[in-house]
Amino acid sequence: MRRSRFTKPIRMIAGLLTGLLFAILASPLSAQPKAVHESHPYYDVTKEVTLNGTVSSVVSGPSKGMIVGSHLLLQTASGNVDASLGKWGLAGKGALSVASGQRVDVTGVMKTVRNKEVFMVRVVKTNGKIYAIRNAHGVPVSPQGREHASQKIAQKGESL
């Protein structure tokens, strides 16, 4: 029987692939996701509070010294608060619609960003409506995500 010149490289490749297969099978499967959800260090839902206040102004884009996104400047019983609504708080279908002088309840977490206190808003309640601004991990909800969530809520008859 005659051997071809390709027999040696094919055997070498087959040996390497077999070794790789054993290495994959021998590696631990500890890369599975944990069953317990950890909170994001930027937004800790366990530290959420609800503030009641009057809107002193609505800022659709950041001013000098503010973080990116829209903001509500609120007058509360404990003083003035910069409430960040994120990139999409005032944009898209089903977006928050507020005006100066309007009473609102905002739920979120107070954070220090660039040496300034900012209230990271997750939910806004006003005029009997509830607006989702961020999810439970602090990630801003896009207009598409907000519409999808409101459709689910309407189907189930629930509230945020």
N, C-alpha and C positions, 0 to 999 in steps of 0.2 A: 504494500500500500504506500502510496506516495503522499507526502505531507506538503501542504501549500505553505507559502511564505507568510500567510496571515494567521496561522494557527497560534503562534506564540503571543501576538498582541491580543487576540481574542481571549485566550486563557487568562492573561494578565488583567484585562478589563473585567472579566467575569469574577475573578478573585477579589478585585477591588470593590465591586458592587456587592459581593457577598459579605465582605468585611464591613461595609457601610450599613448594610441591612442589620447585621448583628449589633453594631454600635447604636443604631436607632432603637432597636428592641431592648437593649440593655440599659438605656438611659432612664432615669426615674420619671414617673409621670406626675411630678409635684408641680407642674406648671398649670394645674387646674385652677380655675377661679375660685376664690373663697366664697363660701355660702353667706358669710356675714358681710354686709355692705359697709364699707368705711366711708366716712364723710370726707368730702373734698376739703383740703386745708384752707382754701380761699373762702368757702361758704360752708359754715357749720349750721345745719338745720336745727340742731339742739340749742343754739343760741338765738333763735328767732324771737323777735318781739313785735308787737303791733303798736304803731303810733297813730294817734288821731290828731289831725291838724287841718289848717286852712291853707289852701294853695296861695302863696304870695306871688309866684310867677312860674311860668312854664318855659323851660329853655329847651328848644328843639335840637340845638347843637351845642357842644361844649364851649364855654367861655374860657378865657385865660385862667389856668390853674385848675380847671375841672378835668375829670376823666372823660374819656370818649363816650358819646351817646347822649341821649336826652335826659333831662332832669326836671324834677319838681322841687321848687324851693318852698318849704313848708314852715308855717308858724305853728308850733306846738306849745303845750303848757310849760315845757321845760326849755324852750328857746327855738331858734331857727335851725332847720335841718335841710341839708342837701340830699335829696332822695334820687339816687341814680336809677333810671329806667332802662339803661342799656341801649344798644344799637337800634332795636326794633320796638321799643316801648310805645312810640307814637306813630309807627309806620304800619301800613298795610290794612287789610280788611279785619275788622274787629278790634282795632287798636284802641288804646285808652284815649278818651276825649275829655279833657278837663280845661277849666278856665280859672283865672285868678278869682279868689273869693269863695271858691267851692270847697266844701268839707270832704275830706278823704280819710280812709283808714288804710295804712300801708303796713304790710307785714314783711319783715326782712331782717337783715343782720347789719349792725354798725361795724364798719371797717375803717382802718386808717390807711389811706392811699396818698402817697406823696406828702406825707406829714399833715394830712387834712382828713377830718372825720367825714365819711360818706356813708349814707344809709343805702345798702344794696337791696333794692326792693324786689321781692318775689311775687307778691300779690297786692293788687290795689282794689279796694272796695269803695264805690261811690255811686250815689243815686240808685241803690238796689242792684247794681251790677258788679260782677267780679271779673277782674282782668288778670290773667296769668302773664307775668313779666319774665320770670325766670322759673326754671324747674327746681326740684328739691336739692339739686347739686350746685345751684347758682348759675347755671348756664342760661343765657338769654333765650327766650322762646321766639322763634322766627314767626312771621305772619302765617306761613303755611302750617307750622306746628300749632299755633294758636287756633287756627281754623279747624284743624284735625281734632284738637282737644275739645273744642266747643261742640263739635258734632258728636263726639263720644259722650260728653256730658248730657247733651240734649236727648240722646237715645236712652241713657240710663236714668235720667231725671235727677242727677246729682249736682252738687256744687263743688267748687274748688275748695 
